[in-house]
Amino acid sequence: MRLRQKALLIVGTTLVGLNLVLYAIASHILVGSFRQVEQEKTRETVKSNGQCN
């Protein structure tokens, strides 16, 4: 394998790996944020329904 091919393979693999890490981190943050918002909305709904009865 020539040096140019090795360099391209290393750079390409590194970029794919970094993109996967970035995707995993972003997904974790977004899922956590949506979970928190959903819990807050559920509490508000339960609280408001409890006051009406």
Chimera marker file (.cmm) of the C-alpha trace (Angstrom):
<marker_set name="trace">
<marker id="1" x="0.000" y="0.000" z="0.000" r="1" g="1" b="0" radius="0.5"/>
<marker id="2" x="1.374" y="3.384" z="-0.954" r="1" g="1" b="0" radius="0.5"/>
<marker id="3" x="1.901" y="6.197" z="1.514" r="1" g="1" b="0" radius="0.5"/>
<marker id="4" x="-0.865" y="8.286" z="-0.020" r="1" g="1" b="0" radius="0.5"/>
<marker id="5" x="-3.381" y="5.458" z="0.356" r="1" g="1" b="0" radius="0.5"/>
<marker id="6" x="-2.346" y="4.859" z="3.963" r="1" g="1" b="0" radius="0.5"/>
<marker id="7" x="-2.696" y="8.549" z="4.789" r="1" g="1" b="0" radius="0.5"/>
<marker id="8" x="-6.141" y="8.751" z="3.190" r="1" g="1" b="0" radius="0.5"/>
<marker id="9" x="-7.235" y="5.609" z="5.025" r="1" g="1" b="0" radius="0.5"/>
<marker id="10" x="-6.052" y="6.983" z="8.369" r="1" g="1" b="0" radius="0.5"/>
<marker id="11" x="-7.654" y="10.394" z="7.812" r="1" g="1" b="0" radius="0.5"/>
<marker id="12" x="-10.912" y="8.848" z="6.591" r="1" g="1" b="0" radius="0.5"/>
<marker id="13" x="-11.098" y="6.410" z="9.501" r="1" g="1" b="0" radius="0.5"/>
<marker id="14" x="-10.374" y="9.203" z="11.970" r="1" g="1" b="0" radius="0.5"/>
<marker id="15" x="-13.108" y="11.411" z="10.516" r="1" g="1" b="0" radius="0.5"/>
<marker id="16" x="-15.660" y="8.594" z="10.609" r="1" g="1" b="0" radius="0.5"/>
<marker id="17" x="-14.716" y="7.808" z="14.212" r="1" g="1" b="0" radius="0.5"/>
<marker id="18" x="-14.983" y="11.429" z="15.300" r="1" g="1" b="0" radius="0.5"/>
<marker id="19" x="-18.368" y="11.765" z="13.602" r="1" g="1" b="0" radius="0.5"/>
<marker id="20" x="-19.637" y="8.687" z="15.441" r="1" g="1" b="0" radius="0.5"/>
<marker id="21" x="-18.444" y="10.076" z="18.775" r="1" g="1" b="0" radius="0.5"/>
<marker id="22" x="-20.049" y="13.453" z="18.053" r="1" g="1" b="0" radius="0.5"/>
<marker id="23" x="-23.319" y="11.766" z="17.075" r="1" g="1" b="0" radius="0.5"/>
<marker id="24" x="-23.335" y="9.672" z="20.252" r="1" g="1" b="0" radius="0.5"/>
<marker id="25" x="-22.710" y="12.685" z="22.476" r="1" g="1" b="0" radius="0.5"/>
<marker id="26" x="-25.334" y="14.830" z="20.729" r="1" g="1" b="0" radius="0.5"/>
<marker id="27" x="-27.904" y="12.026" z="20.901" r="1" g="1" b="0" radius="0.5"/>
<marker id="28" x="-27.248" y="11.514" z="24.602" r="1" g="1" b="0" radius="0.5"/>
<marker id="29" x="-27.664" y="15.221" z="25.335" r="1" g="1" b="0" radius="0.5"/>
<marker id="30" x="-30.827" y="15.569" z="23.243" r="1" g="1" b="0" radius="0.5"/>
<marker id="31" x="-32.483" y="12.443" z="24.640" r="1" g="1" b="0" radius="0.5"/>
<marker id="32" x="-31.730" y="13.599" z="28.175" r="1" g="1" b="0" radius="0.5"/>
<marker id="33" x="-33.137" y="17.050" z="27.473" r="1" g="1" b="0" radius="0.5"/>
<marker id="34" x="-36.320" y="15.699" z="25.898" r="1" g="1" b="0" radius="0.5"/>
<marker id="35" x="-36.778" y="13.284" z="28.801" r="1" g="1" b="0" radius="0.5"/>
<marker id="36" x="-36.501" y="16.157" z="31.277" r="1" g="1" b="0" radius="0.5"/>
<marker id="37" x="-39.003" y="18.306" z="29.347" r="1" g="1" b="0" radius="0.5"/>
<marker id="38" x="-41.433" y="15.388" z="29.108" r="1" g="1" b="0" radius="0.5"/>
<marker id="39" x="-41.231" y="14.766" z="32.861" r="1" g="1" b="0" radius="0.5"/>
<marker id="40" x="-41.836" y="18.441" z="33.640" r="1" g="1" b="0" radius="0.5"/>
<marker id="41" x="-44.851" y="18.588" z="31.319" r="1" g="1" b="0" radius="0.5"/>
<marker id="42" x="-46.249" y="15.395" z="32.846" r="1" g="1" b="0" radius="0.5"/>
<marker id="43" x="-45.898" y="16.839" z="36.355" r="1" g="1" b="0" radius="0.5"/>
<marker id="44" x="-47.657" y="20.031" z="35.268" r="1" g="1" b="0" radius="0.5"/>
<marker id="45" x="-50.480" y="18.055" z="33.663" r="1" g="1" b="0" radius="0.5"/>
<marker id="46" x="-50.962" y="15.824" z="36.700" r="1" g="1" b="0" radius="0.5"/>
<marker id="47" x="-50.820" y="18.839" z="38.991" r="1" g="1" b="0" radius="0.5"/>
<marker id="48" x="-53.403" y="20.797" z="36.973" r="1" g="1" b="0" radius="0.5"/>
<marker id="49" x="-55.719" y="17.773" z="36.660" r="1" g="1" b="0" radius="0.5"/>
<marker id="50" x="-55.509" y="17.202" z="40.396" r="1" g="1" b="0" radius="0.5"/>
<marker id="51" x="-56.573" y="20.783" z="41.094" r="1" g="1" b="0" radius="0.5"/>
<marker id="52" x="-59.642" y="20.527" z="38.852" r="1" g="1" b="0" radius="0.5"/>
<marker id="53" x="-61.096" y="17.475" z="40.609" r="1" g="1" b="0" radius="0.5"/>
<link id1="1" id2="2" r="1" g="1" b="0" radius="0.2"/>
<link id1="2" id2="3" r="1" g="1" b="0" radius="0.2"/>
<link id1="3" id2="4" r="1" g="1" b="0" radius="0.2"/>
<link id1="4" id2="5" r="1" g="1" b="0" radius="0.2"/>
<link id1="5" id2="6" r="1" g="1" b="0" radius="0.2"/>
<link id1="6" id2="7" r="1" g="1" b="0" radius="0.2"/>
<link id1="7" id2="8" r="1" g="1" b="0" radius="0.2"/>
<link id1="8" id2="9" r="1" g="1" b="0" radius="0.2"/>
<link id1="9" id2="10" r="1" g="1" b="0" radius="0.2"/>
<link id1="10" id2="11" r="1" g="1" b="0" radius="0.2"/>
<link id1="11" id2="12" r="1" g="1" b="0" radius="0.2"/>
<link id1="12" id2="13" r="1" g="1" b="0" radius="0.2"/>
<link id1="13" id2="14" r="1" g="1" b="0" radius="0.2"/>
<link id1="14" id2="15" r="1" g="1" b="0" radius="0.2"/>
<link id1="15" id2="16" r="1" g="1" b="0" radius="0.2"/>
<link id1="16" id2="17" r="1" g="1" b="0" radius="0.2"/>
<link id1="17" id2="18" r="1" g="1" b="0" radius="0.2"/>
<link id1="18" id2="19" r="1" g="1" b="0" radius="0.2"/>
<link id1="19" id2="20" r="1" g="1" b="0" radius="0.2"/>
<link id1="20" id2="21" r="1" g="1" b="0" radius="0.2"/>
<link id1="21" id2="22" r="1" g="1" b="0" radius="0.2"/>
<link id1="22" id2="23" r="1" g="1" b="0" radius="0.2"/>
<link id1="23" id2="24" r="1" g="1" b="0" radius="0.2"/>
<link id1="24" id2="25" r="1" g="1" b="0" radius="0.2"/>
<link id1="25" id2="26" r="1" g="1" b="0" radius="0.2"/>
<link id1="26" id2="27" r="1" g="1" b="0" radius="0.2"/>
<link id1="27" id2="28" r="1" g="1" b="0" radius="0.2"/>
<link id1="28" id2="29" r="1" g="1" b="0" radius="0.2"/>
<link id1="29" id2="30" r="1" g="1" b="0" radius="0.2"/>
<link id1="30" id2="31" r="1" g="1" b="0" radius="0.2"/>
<link id1="31" id2="32" r="1" g="1" b="0" radius="0.2"/>
<link id1="32" id2="33" r="1" g="1" b="0" radius="0.2"/>
<link id1="33" id2="34" r="1" g="1" b="0" radius="0.2"/>
<link id1="34" id2="35" r="1" g="1" b="0" radius="0.2"/>
<link id1="35" id2="36" r="1" g="1" b="0" radius="0.2"/>
<link id1="36" id2="37" r="1" g="1" b="0" radius="0.2"/>
<link id1="37" id2="38" r="1" g="1" b="0" radius="0.2"/>
<link id1="38" id2="39" r="1" g="1" b="0" radius="0.2"/>
<link id1="39" id2="40" r="1" g="1" b="0" radius="0.2"/>
<link id1="40" id2="41" r="1" g="1" b="0" radius="0.2"/>
<link id1="41" id2="42" r="1" g="1" b="0" radius="0.2"/>
<link id1="42" id2="43" r="1" g="1" b="0" radius="0.2"/>
<link id1="43" id2="44" r="1" g="1" b="0" radius="0.2"/>
<link id1="44" id2="45" r="1" g="1" b="0" radius="0.2"/>
<link id1="45" id2="46" r="1" g="1" b="0" radius="0.2"/>
<link id1="46" id2="47" r="1" g="1" b="0" radius="0.2"/>
<link id1="47" id2="48" r="1" g="1" b="0" radius="0.2"/>
<link id1="48" id2="49" r="1" g="1" b="0" radius="0.2"/>
<link id1="49" id2="50" r="1" g="1" b="0" radius="0.2"/>
<link id1="50" id2="51" r="1" g="1" b="0" radius="0.2"/>
<link id1="51" id2="52" r="1" g="1" b="0" radius="0.2"/>
<link id1="52" id2="53" r="1" g="1" b="0" radius="0.2"/>
</marker_set>
